[in-house]
């Protein structure tokens, strides 16, 4: 599983390391947006 992901990332980006870095940044941003969204909904429903 992990090796497949690494190979996929390597194929997507111009270089393996660069695509991995970009993916890390993107997934971090998505996670924080998702957490903010979920937290906001939870807070709204609790009031």
PDB file of N, CA, C and O in Angstrom, chain B, residues numbered from 101:
ATOM      1  N   UNK B 101       0.832  -1.196   0.000  1.00  0.00           N
ATOM      2  CA  UNK B 101       0.000   0.000   0.000  1.00  0.00           C
ATOM      3  C   UNK B 101       0.869   1.250   0.000  1.00  0.00           C
ATOM      4  O   UNK B 101       0.701   2.140  -0.834  1.00  0.00           O
ATOM      5  N   UNK B 102       1.793   1.302   0.939  1.00  0.00           N
ATOM      6  CA  UNK B 102       2.658   2.470   1.046  1.00  0.00           C
ATOM      7  C   UNK B 102       3.518   2.637  -0.206  1.00  0.00           C
ATOM      8  O   UNK B 102       3.680   3.747  -0.712  1.00  0.00           O
ATOM      9  N   UNK B 103       4.060   1.544  -0.693  1.00  0.00           N
ATOM     10  CA  UNK B 103       4.915   1.614  -1.883  1.00  0.00           C
ATOM     11  C   UNK B 103       4.116   2.064  -3.105  1.00  0.00           C
ATOM     12  O   UNK B 103       4.625   2.810  -3.941  1.00  0.00           O
ATOM     13  N   UNK B 104       2.861   1.610  -3.209  1.00  0.00           N
ATOM     14  CA  UNK B 104       2.021   2.030  -4.328  1.00  0.00           C
ATOM     15  C   UNK B 104       1.789   3.532  -4.277  1.00  0.00           C
ATOM     16  O   UNK B 104       1.835   4.213  -5.302  1.00  0.00           O
ATOM     17  N   UNK B 105       1.540   4.040  -3.081  1.00  0.00           N
ATOM     18  CA  UNK B 105       1.325   5.472  -2.908  1.00  0.00           C
ATOM     19  C   UNK B 105       2.565   6.263  -3.293  1.00  0.00           C
ATOM     20  O   UNK B 105       2.480   7.290  -3.966  1.00  0.00           O
ATOM     21  N   UNK B 106       3.723   5.767  -2.856  1.00  0.00           N
ATOM     22  CA  UNK B 106       4.974   6.445  -3.180  1.00  0.00           C
ATOM     23  C   UNK B 106       5.216   6.459  -4.688  1.00  0.00           C
ATOM     24  O   UNK B 106       5.631   7.472  -5.250  1.00  0.00           O
ATOM     25  N   UNK B 107       4.957   5.335  -5.328  1.00  0.00           N
ATOM     26  CA  UNK B 107       5.166   5.249  -6.778  1.00  0.00           C
ATOM     27  C   UNK B 107       4.211   6.203  -7.495  1.00  0.00           C
ATOM     28  O   UNK B 107       4.599   6.876  -8.450  1.00  0.00           O
ATOM     29  N   UNK B 108       2.971   6.258  -7.032  1.00  0.00           N
ATOM     30  CA  UNK B 108       1.983   7.150  -7.630  1.00  0.00           C
ATOM     31  C   UNK B 108       2.424   8.603  -7.484  1.00  0.00           C
ATOM     32  O   UNK B 108       2.374   9.372  -8.443  1.00  0.00           O
ATOM     33  N   UNK B 109       2.852   8.971  -6.291  1.00  0.00           N
ATOM     34  CA  UNK B 109       3.324  10.339  -6.059  1.00  0.00           C
ATOM     35  C   UNK B 109       4.510  10.657  -6.955  1.00  0.00           C
ATOM     36  O   UNK B 109       4.616  11.762  -7.486  1.00  0.00           O
ATOM     37  N   UNK B 110       5.395   9.691  -7.121  1.00  0.00           N
ATOM     38  CA  UNK B 110       6.563   9.888  -7.968  1.00  0.00           C
ATOM     39  C   UNK B 110       6.184  10.125  -9.423  1.00  0.00           C
ATOM     40  O   UNK B 110       6.831  10.899 -10.128  1.00  0.00           O
ATOM     41  N   UNK B 111       5.125   9.445  -9.864  1.00  0.00           N
ATOM     42  CA  UNK B 111       4.694   9.581 -11.251  1.00  0.00           C
ATOM     43  C   UNK B 111       3.954  10.890 -11.488  1.00  0.00           C
ATOM     44  O   UNK B 111       4.039  11.475 -12.568  1.00  0.00           O
ATOM     45  N   UNK B 112       3.230  11.342 -10.473  1.00  0.00           N
ATOM     46  CA  UNK B 112       2.427  12.570 -10.619  1.00  0.00           C
ATOM     47  C   UNK B 112       3.321  13.791 -10.771  1.00  0.00           C
ATOM     48  O   UNK B 112       3.166  14.566 -11.715  1.00  0.00           O
ATOM     49  N   UNK B 113       4.253  13.963  -9.845  1.00  0.00           N
ATOM     50  CA  UNK B 113       5.018  15.204  -9.790  1.00  0.00           C
ATOM     51  C   UNK B 113       6.212  15.212 -10.716  1.00  0.00           C
ATOM     52  O   UNK B 113       6.579  14.179 -11.276  1.00  0.00           O
ATOM     53  N   UNK B 114       6.829  16.390 -10.882  1.00  0.00           N
ATOM     54  CA  UNK B 114       8.040  16.522 -11.683  1.00  0.00           C
ATOM     55  C   UNK B 114       9.184  15.722 -11.058  1.00  0.00           C
ATOM     56  O   UNK B 114      10.040  15.190 -11.765  1.00  0.00           O
ATOM     57  N   UNK B 115       9.186  15.645  -9.759  1.00  0.00           N
ATOM     58  CA  UNK B 115      10.151  14.807  -9.066  1.00  0.00           C
ATOM     59  C   UNK B 115       9.508  14.231  -7.814  1.00  0.00           C
ATOM     60  O   UNK B 115       8.574  14.813  -7.263  1.00  0.00           O
ATOM     61  N   UNK B 116      10.007  13.096  -7.371  1.00  0.00           N
ATOM     62  CA  UNK B 116       9.426  12.372  -6.246  1.00  0.00           C
ATOM     63  C   UNK B 116       9.336  13.226  -4.992  1.00  0.00           C
ATOM     64  O   UNK B 116       8.272  13.333  -4.382  1.00  0.00           O
ATOM     65  N   UNK B 117      10.458  13.837  -4.606  1.00  0.00           N
ATOM     66  CA  UNK B 117      10.485  14.642  -3.384  1.00  0.00           C
ATOM     67  C   UNK B 117       9.563  15.841  -3.468  1.00  0.00           C
ATOM     68  O   UNK B 117       8.878  16.180  -2.503  1.00  0.00           O
ATOM     69  N   UNK B 118       9.548  16.482  -4.630  1.00  0.00           N
ATOM     70  CA  UNK B 118       8.733  17.682  -4.798  1.00  0.00           C
ATOM     71  C   UNK B 118       7.248  17.361  -4.693  1.00  0.00           C
ATOM     72  O   UNK B 118       6.503  18.068  -4.014  1.00  0.00           O
ATOM     73  N   UNK B 119       6.817  16.293  -5.364  1.00  0.00           N
ATOM     74  CA  UNK B 119       5.403  15.943  -5.328  1.00  0.00           C
ATOM     75  C   UNK B 119       4.987  15.523  -3.913  1.00  0.00           C
ATOM     76  O   UNK B 119       3.869  15.808  -3.482  1.00  0.00           O
ATOM     77  N   UNK B 120       5.884  14.848  -3.199  1.00  0.00           N
ATOM     78  CA  UNK B 120       5.582  14.440  -1.834  1.00  0.00           C
ATOM     79  C   UNK B 120       5.388  15.668  -0.947  1.00  0.00           C
ATOM     80  O   UNK B 120       4.461  15.716  -0.139  1.00  0.00           O
ATOM     81  N   UNK B 121       6.259  16.651  -1.100  1.00  0.00           N
ATOM     82  CA  UNK B 121       6.141  17.885  -0.332  1.00  0.00           C
ATOM     83  C   UNK B 121       4.835  18.605  -0.635  1.00  0.00           C
ATOM     84  O   UNK B 121       4.132  19.047   0.274  1.00  0.00           O
ATOM     85  N   UNK B 122       4.519  18.720  -1.918  1.00  0.00           N
ATOM     86  CA  UNK B 122       3.282  19.389  -2.315  1.00  0.00           C
ATOM     87  C   UNK B 122       2.071  18.655  -1.743  1.00  0.00           C
ATOM     88  O   UNK B 122       1.127  19.283  -1.264  1.00  0.00           O
ATOM     89  N   UNK B 123       2.101  17.344  -1.796  1.00  0.00           N
ATOM     90  CA  UNK B 123       0.983  16.547  -1.283  1.00  0.00           C
ATOM     91  C   UNK B 123       0.828  16.751   0.218  1.00  0.00           C
ATOM     92  O   UNK B 123      -0.288  16.888   0.718  1.00  0.00           O
ATOM     93  N   UNK B 124       1.958  16.772   0.942  1.00  0.00           N
ATOM     94  CA  UNK B 124       1.913  16.993   2.389  1.00  0.00           C
ATOM     95  C   UNK B 124       1.252  18.327   2.695  1.00  0.00           C
ATOM     96  O   UNK B 124       0.361  18.403   3.541  1.00  0.00           O
ATOM     97  N   UNK B 125       1.684  19.375   2.010  1.00  0.00           N
ATOM     98  CA  UNK B 125       1.112  20.706   2.245  1.00  0.00           C
ATOM     99  C   UNK B 125      -0.373  20.729   1.943  1.00  0.00           C
ATOM    100  O   UNK B 125      -1.167  21.276   2.709  1.00  0.00           O
ATOM    101  N   UNK B 126      -0.743  20.126   0.813  1.00  0.00           N
ATOM    102  CA  UNK B 126      -2.145  20.145   0.410  1.00  0.00           C
ATOM    103  C   UNK B 126      -3.007  19.378   1.411  1.00  0.00           C
ATOM    104  O   UNK B 126      -4.077  19.850   1.796  1.00  0.00           O
ATOM    105  N   UNK B 127      -2.552  18.205   1.832  1.00  0.00           N
ATOM    106  CA  UNK B 127      -3.351  17.413   2.751  1.00  0.00           C
ATOM    107  C   UNK B 127      -3.457  18.095   4.118  1.00  0.00           C
ATOM    108  O   UNK B 127      -4.488  17.987   4.783  1.00  0.00           O
ATOM    109  N   UNK B 128      -2.404  18.792   4.539  1.00  0.00           N
ATOM    110  CA  UNK B 128      -2.475  19.545   5.799  1.00  0.00           C
ATOM    111  C   UNK B 128      -3.535  20.631   5.702  1.00  0.00           C
ATOM    112  O   UNK B 128      -4.311  20.830   6.636  1.00  0.00           O
ATOM    113  N   UNK B 129      -3.570  21.333   4.575  1.00  0.00           N
ATOM    114  CA  UNK B 129      -4.538  22.415   4.406  1.00  0.00           C
ATOM    115  C   UNK B 129      -5.964  21.860   4.381  1.00  0.00           C
ATOM    116  O   UNK B 129      -6.874  22.437   4.975  1.00  0.00           O
ATOM    117  N   UNK B 130      -6.144  20.743   3.693  1.00  0.00           N
ATOM    118  CA  UNK B 130      -7.465  20.122   3.624  1.00  0.00           C
ATOM    119  C   UNK B 130      -7.899  19.676   5.018  1.00  0.00           C
ATOM    120  O   UNK B 130      -9.054  19.861   5.402  1.00  0.00           O
ATOM    121  N   UNK B 131      -6.964  19.083   5.777  1.00  0.00           N
ATOM    122  CA  UNK B 131      -7.292  18.625   7.118  1.00  0.00           C
ATOM    123  C   UNK B 131      -7.725  19.780   8.017  1.00  0.00           C
ATOM    124  O   UNK B 131      -8.709  19.667   8.749  1.00  0.00           O
ATOM    125  N   UNK B 132      -6.988  20.892   7.962  1.00  0.00           N
ATOM    126  CA  UNK B 132      -7.322  22.018   8.831  1.00  0.00           C
ATOM    127  C   UNK B 132      -8.665  22.631   8.428  1.00  0.00           C
ATOM    128  O   UNK B 132      -9.452  23.024   9.290  1.00  0.00           O
ATOM    129  N   UNK B 133      -8.926  22.712   7.130  1.00  0.00           N
ATOM    130  CA  UNK B 133     -10.213  23.221   6.671  1.00  0.00           C
ATOM    131  C   UNK B 133     -11.346  22.309   7.134  1.00  0.00           C
ATOM    132  O   UNK B 133     -12.386  22.780   7.594  1.00  0.00           O
ATOM    133  N   UNK B 134     -11.135  21.010   7.008  1.00  0.00           N
ATOM    134  CA  UNK B 134     -12.138  20.029   7.403  1.00  0.00           C
ATOM    135  C   UNK B 134     -12.417  20.103   8.896  1.00  0.00           C
ATOM    136  O   UNK B 134     -13.570  20.079   9.326  1.00  0.00           O
ATOM    137  N   UNK B 135     -11.330  20.194   9.692  1.00  0.00           N
ATOM    138  CA  UNK B 135     -11.493  20.276  11.145  1.00  0.00           C
ATOM    139  C   UNK B 135     -12.240  21.548  11.531  1.00  0.00           C
ATOM    140  O   UNK B 135     -13.100  21.519  12.412  1.00  0.00           O
ATOM    141  N   UNK B 136     -11.917  22.667  10.878  1.00  0.00           N
ATOM    142  CA  UNK B 136     -12.587  23.925  11.182  1.00  0.00           C
ATOM    143  C   UNK B 136     -14.070  23.823  10.851  1.00  0.00           C
ATOM    144  O   UNK B 136     -14.919  24.311  11.597  1.00  0.00           O
ATOM    145  N   UNK B 137     -14.373  23.181   9.720  1.00  0.00           N
ATOM    146  CA  UNK B 137     -15.751  23.004   9.284  1.00  0.00           C
ATOM    147  C   UNK B 137     -16.530  22.146  10.286  1.00  0.00           C
ATOM    148  O   UNK B 137     -17.627  22.505  10.713  1.00  0.00           O
ATOM    149  N   UNK B 138     -15.938  21.008  10.647  1.00  0.00           N
ATOM    150  CA  UNK B 138     -16.596  20.093  11.579  1.00  0.00           C
ATOM    151  C   UNK B 138     -16.767  20.751  12.940  1.00  0.00           C
ATOM    152  O   UNK B 138     -17.827  20.639  13.556  1.00  0.00           O
ATOM    153  N   UNK B 139     -15.738  21.432  13.411  1.00  0.00           N
ATOM    154  CA  UNK B 139     -15.797  22.086  14.713  1.00  0.00           C
ATOM    155  C   UNK B 139     -16.851  23.184  14.716  1.00  0.00           C
ATOM    156  O   UNK B 139     -17.587  23.350  15.688  1.00  0.00           O
ATOM    157  N   UNK B 140     -16.915  23.935  13.613  1.00  0.00           N
ATOM    158  CA  UNK B 140     -17.905  24.992  13.502  1.00  0.00           C
ATOM    159  C   UNK B 140     -19.322  24.442  13.541  1.00  0.00           C
ATOM    160  O   UNK B 140     -20.192  25.011  14.201  1.00  0.00           O
ATOM    161  N   UNK B 141     -19.557  23.350  12.846  1.00  0.00           N
ATOM    162  CA  UNK B 141     -20.891  22.729  12.837  1.00  0.00           C
ATOM    163  C   UNK B 141     -21.219  22.195  14.210  1.00  0.00           C
ATOM    164  O   UNK B 141     -22.345  22.346  14.683  1.00  0.00           O
ATOM    165  N   UNK B 142     -20.246  21.568  14.861  1.00  0.00           N
ATOM    166  CA  UNK B 142     -20.473  20.996  16.180  1.00  0.00           C
ATOM    167  C   UNK B 142     -20.808  22.099  17.173  1.00  0.00           C
ATOM    168  O   UNK B 142     -21.703  21.947  18.004  1.00  0.00           O
ATOM    169  N   UNK B 143     -20.086  23.204  17.083  1.00  0.00           N
ATOM    170  CA  UNK B 143     -20.298  24.315  17.999  1.00  0.00           C
ATOM    171  C   UNK B 143     -21.675  24.940  17.758  1.00  0.00           C
ATOM    172  O   UNK B 143     -22.369  25.313  18.703  1.00  0.00           O
ATOM    173  N   UNK B 144     -22.062  25.050  16.483  1.00  0.00           N
ATOM    174  CA  UNK B 144     -23.369  25.626  16.161  1.00  0.00           C
ATOM    175  C   UNK B 144     -24.501  24.754  16.697  1.00  0.00           C
ATOM    176  O   UNK B 144     -25.489  25.265  17.225  1.00  0.00           O
ATOM    177  N   UNK B 145     -24.356  23.452  16.562  1.00  0.00           N
ATOM    178  CA  UNK B 145     -25.434  22.556  16.966  1.00  0.00           C
ATOM    179  C   UNK B 145     -25.531  22.445  18.486  1.00  0.00           C
ATOM    180  O   UNK B 145     -26.586  22.084  19.009  1.00  0.00           O
ATOM    181  N   UNK B 146     -24.458  22.746  19.196  1.00  0.00           N
ATOM    182  CA  UNK B 146     -24.485  22.621  20.651  1.00  0.00           C
ATOM    183  C   UNK B 146     -25.106  23.849  21.321  1.00  0.00           C
ATOM    184  O   UNK B 146     -25.494  23.799  22.488  1.00  0.00           O
ATOM    185  N   UNK B 147     -25.197  24.948  20.571  1.00  0.00           N
ATOM    186  CA  UNK B 147     -25.788  26.168  21.163  1.00  0.00           C
ATOM    187  C   UNK B 147     -27.309  26.134  21.109  1.00  0.00           C
ATOM    188  O   UNK B 147     -27.964  27.074  21.561  1.00  0.00           O
TER     189      UNK B 147
END
